[in-house]
Amino acid sequence: MTAFFMSWIYKGRTRKRARSAAAMMAVVALAGVLAACGSSGSGGSGGSSSGATGLVTAALGNSTTFSADFNPFSPNAQDPTFGMIYEPLMYFDTAQAGTVTPWLATSYKWGPDGKSITFQLRHNVKWNDGKPFTSADVAYTFNLAKSNTAFNSYGLPIASVSTSGPYTVTIDFTQSVYEDLYFIAGKTWMLPEHIWSKISDKTTWTDPNPVATGAYMVAKVNPQVLEISANPHYYMPGLPKVKDYEFLTYSSNTTMDSAIEQGQLGWAGGFIPNVNKTYLARNSSNKLVDFPSRSTTSYRT
């Protein structure tokens, strides 16, 4: 048996780990596990991460050094940007097709012929700087995509965006988009208007200290270590469960595998030959999680 890139190795005895509601994104399974632990309710009560404890030390299976780039439109954005820091309206479980969970939005309703969609937003959500998250932020995010293709990653045919009060937003399209719900609600990362509207060149901005709604905030970045810490005012009751995540980079699979075998990592993803013999058989508390391989692309280019 061989563990491939999308298999995640964890040492259950030595590290606290989050319970997964599955992967937030197919490319970085770990990011989804950490961001989406537990389940979300449809109500609006705010939560607190004051009960978050523990540290997970992880490796993502690559040798690239870290930089303080958390702009979700940047090709160099760090993996925790997607889901752990910036969040979408709905959570799509890519390991269980068809499973959709309310997140920043509690519900949606299609308009006639699938040419519009209306979202009802969760109440009492705040950006990590304390400002409220409202329909104005959602409208700003989709209007930015409408006005500039650089911010429309999936080629959504947006015609207009309108709001009705702080918790209702409607997006109109030039054609039916029934098949694009995943891209609209699950892959569009919500942006704070009060921050992004003041940035002159959004395509080159690295967003080193991101203001977002996610369960985690950036704590430390250097070439070898990326650390994120629990958002103390996260709106999901009882989440996040884990206080800190420390991502490390290694020069090769060999050095990373050595760290895994020595118990220096709580989570890791990478190519491990003969994983049953080299890792699992050595300690009964060592575990292997195989996430199904999945890739999703838009039919628009």
GIFEN-V780146 format. One record per residue. N is the residue number from 1. RES is the residue in one letter. PHI is phi in radians with two decimals (none if undefined). Layout:
BEGIN
n->(N & N)
res->(RES & RES)
phi->(PHI & PHI)
END
This chain:
BEGIN
n->(1 & 2 & 3 & 4 & 5 & 6 & 7 & 8 & 9 & 10 & 11 & 12 & 13 & 14 & 15 & 16 & 17 & 18 & 19 & 20 & 21 & 22 & 23 & 24 & 25 & 26 & 27 & 28 & 29 & 30 & 31 & 32 & 33 & 34 & 35 & 36 & 37 & 38 & 39 & 40 & 41 & 42 & 43 & 44 & 45 & 46 & 47 & 48 & 49 & 50 & 51 & 52 & 53 & 54 & 55 & 56 & 57 & 58 & 59 & 60 & 61 & 62 & 63 & 64 & 65 & 66 & 67 & 68 & 69 & 70 & 71 & 72 & 73 & 74 & 75 & 76 & 77 & 78 & 79 & 80 & 81 & 82 & 83 & 84 & 85 & 86 & 87 & 88 & 89 & 90 & 91 & 92 & 93 & 94 & 95 & 96 & 97 & 98 & 99 & 100 & 101 & 102 & 103 & 104 & 105 & 106 & 107 & 108 & 109 & 110 & 111 & 112 & 113 & 114 & 115 & 116 & 117 & 118 & 119 & 120 & 121 & 122 & 123 & 124 & 125 & 126 & 127 & 128 & 129 & 130 & 131 & 132 & 133 & 134 & 135 & 136 & 137 & 138 & 139 & 140 & 141 & 142 & 143 & 144 & 145 & 146 & 147 & 148 & 149 & 150 & 151 & 152 & 153 & 154 & 155 & 156 & 157 & 158 & 159 & 160 & 161 & 162 & 163 & 164 & 165 & 166 & 167 & 168 & 169 & 170 & 171 & 172 & 173 & 174 & 175 & 176 & 177 & 178 & 179 & 180 & 181 & 182 & 183 & 184 & 185 & 186 & 187 & 188 & 189 & 190 & 191 & 192 & 193 & 194 & 195 & 196 & 197 & 198 & 199 & 200 & 201 & 202 & 203 & 204 & 205 & 206 & 207 & 208 & 209 & 210 & 211 & 212 & 213 & 214 & 215 & 216 & 217 & 218 & 219 & 220 & 221 & 222 & 223 & 224 & 225 & 226 & 227 & 228 & 229 & 230 & 231 & 232 & 233 & 234 & 235 & 236 & 237 & 238 & 239 & 240 & 241 & 242 & 243 & 244 & 245 & 246 & 247 & 248 & 249 & 250 & 251 & 252 & 253 & 254 & 255 & 256 & 257 & 258 & 259 & 260 & 261 & 262 & 263 & 264 & 265 & 266 & 267 & 268 & 269 & 270 & 271 & 272 & 273 & 274 & 275 & 276 & 277 & 278 & 279 & 280 & 281 & 282 & 283 & 284 & 285 & 286 & 287 & 288 & 289 & 290 & 291 & 292 & 293 & 294 & 295 & 296 & 297 & 298 & 299 & 300 & 301)
res->(M & T & A & F & F & M & S & W & I & Y & K & G & R & T & R & K & R & A & R & S & A & A & A & M & M & A & V & V & A & L & A & G & V & L & A & A & C & G & S & S & G & S & G & G & S & G & G & S & S & S & G & A & T & G & L & V & T & A & A & L & G & N & S & T & T & F & S & A & D & F & N & P & F & S & P & N & A & Q & D & P & T & F & G & M & I & Y & E & P & L & M & Y & F & D & T & A & Q & A & G & T & V & T & P & W & L & A & T & S & Y & K & W & G & P & D & G & K & S & I & T & F & Q & L & R & H & N & V & K & W & N & D & G & K & P & F & T & S & A & D & V & A & Y & T & F & N & L & A & K & S & N & T & A & F & N & S & Y & G & L & P & I & A & S & V & S & T & S & G & P & Y & T & V & T & I & D & F & T & Q & S & V & Y & E & D & L & Y & F & I & A & G & K & T & W & M & L & P & E & H & I & W & S & K & I & S & D & K & T & T & W & T & D & P & N & P & V & A & T & G & A & Y & M & V & A & K & V & N & P & Q & V & L & E & I & S & A & N & P & H & Y & Y & M & P & G & L & P & K & V & K & D & Y & E & F & L & T & Y & S & S & N & T & T & M & D & S & A & I & E & Q & G & Q & L & G & W & A & G & G & F & I & P & N & V & N & K & T & Y & L & A & R & N & S & S & N & K & L & V & D & F & P & S & R & S & T & T & S & Y & R & T)
phi->(none & -2.18 & -1.60 & -1.61 & -0.98 & -1.52 & -1.72 & -1.97 & -1.74 & -2.39 & -1.81 & -1.11 & -1.37 & -1.77 & -2.32 & -1.35 & -2.26 & -1.41 & -1.33 & -1.66 & -1.71 & 1.87 & -1.28 & -1.37 & -2.57 & -1.22 & -1.26 & -2.16 & -1.03 & -1.07 & -1.01 & -1.19 & -1.02 & -1.35 & -1.37 & -1.95 & -1.12 & 1.37 & -2.25 & -1.90 & -1.65 & -1.70 & -1.41 & -2.03 & -1.22 & -1.36 & -2.08 & -2.62 & -1.68 & -1.05 & -1.56 & -1.14 & -2.44 & 1.52 & -2.33 & -1.95 & -1.74 & -2.39 & -2.32 & -1.59 & 1.50 & -2.37 & -1.88 & -1.34 & -1.31 & -1.59 & -2.45 & -1.43 & -2.13 & -2.20 & -1.30 & -1.11 & -1.72 & -1.44 & -1.19 & -1.89 & -1.06 & -1.22 & -0.97 & -1.11 & -0.91 & -1.66 & 1.87 & -1.44 & -1.92 & -1.58 & -2.18 & -1.68 & -1.31 & -2.29 & -1.84 & -1.78 & -1.41 & -1.32 & -1.60 & -2.35 & -0.96 & 1.60 & -1.59 & -2.17 & -2.07 & -0.99 & -2.32 & -1.24 & -1.84 & -1.65 & -2.86 & -2.52 & -2.52 & -1.33 & -1.55 & -0.97 & 1.08 & 1.21 & -1.67 & -2.69 & -2.53 & -2.02 & -1.90 & -1.75 & -1.65 & -1.18 & -1.44 & 1.11 & -1.50 & -2.21 & -1.21 & -1.24 & -1.72 & 1.66 & -1.30 & -1.28 & -1.55 & -2.39 & -1.05 & -1.11 & -1.22 & -1.13 & -1.07 & -1.06 & -1.05 & -1.31 & -1.18 & -1.11 & -1.16 & -1.16 & -1.53 & -2.59 & -1.09 & -1.12 & -1.93 & -2.08 & -1.04 & -2.02 & 1.04 & -1.18 & -1.44 & -1.32 & -1.71 & -2.86 & -2.37 & -2.38 & -2.16 & -2.40 & 1.33 & -1.34 & -2.18 & -2.28 & -2.43 & -2.12 & -1.99 & -1.78 & -2.18 & -1.43 & -2.69 & -1.11 & -2.26 & -0.89 & -1.36 & -1.82 & -0.98 & -1.02 & -1.31 & -1.19 & -1.72 & -1.90 & -2.17 & -1.80 & -1.53 & -1.24 & -1.99 & -1.39 & -1.04 & -1.19 & -1.78 & -1.20 & -1.18 & -1.66 & -1.58 & -1.30 & -2.03 & -1.25 & -1.34 & -1.82 & -1.14 & -1.56 & 0.90 & -1.19 & -2.19 & -1.12 & -1.68 & -2.59 & -1.71 & -1.15 & -1.25 & -2.27 & -2.18 & -1.25 & -1.88 & -2.76 & -2.42 & -2.48 & -0.94 & -1.80 & -2.38 & -2.15 & -2.12 & -2.17 & -2.20 & -1.03 & -1.24 & -1.18 & -2.13 & -1.10 & -1.38 & -1.40 & -0.98 & 1.39 & -2.11 & -1.36 & -1.50 & -1.82 & -1.34 & -2.37 & -2.14 & -2.06 & -1.68 & -2.01 & -2.02 & -2.19 & -1.26 & -2.81 & -1.06 & -1.08 & -1.22 & -1.19 & -1.06 & -1.10 & -1.14 & -1.10 & -1.14 & -1.55 & 1.33 & -1.48 & -2.11 & -1.52 & -2.37 & -2.78 & -2.30 & 2.97 & -1.46 & -2.19 & -1.11 & 0.85 & -1.06 & -1.07 & -1.39 & -1.44 & -2.36 & -1.17 & -1.26 & -1.35 & -2.70 & -1.16 & -1.50 & -1.33 & -2.26 & -2.14 & -2.04 & -1.73 & -1.53 & -1.10 & -1.18 & -2.70 & -2.41 & -2.23 & -2.27 & -1.36 & -1.45 & -1.76 & -2.28)
END
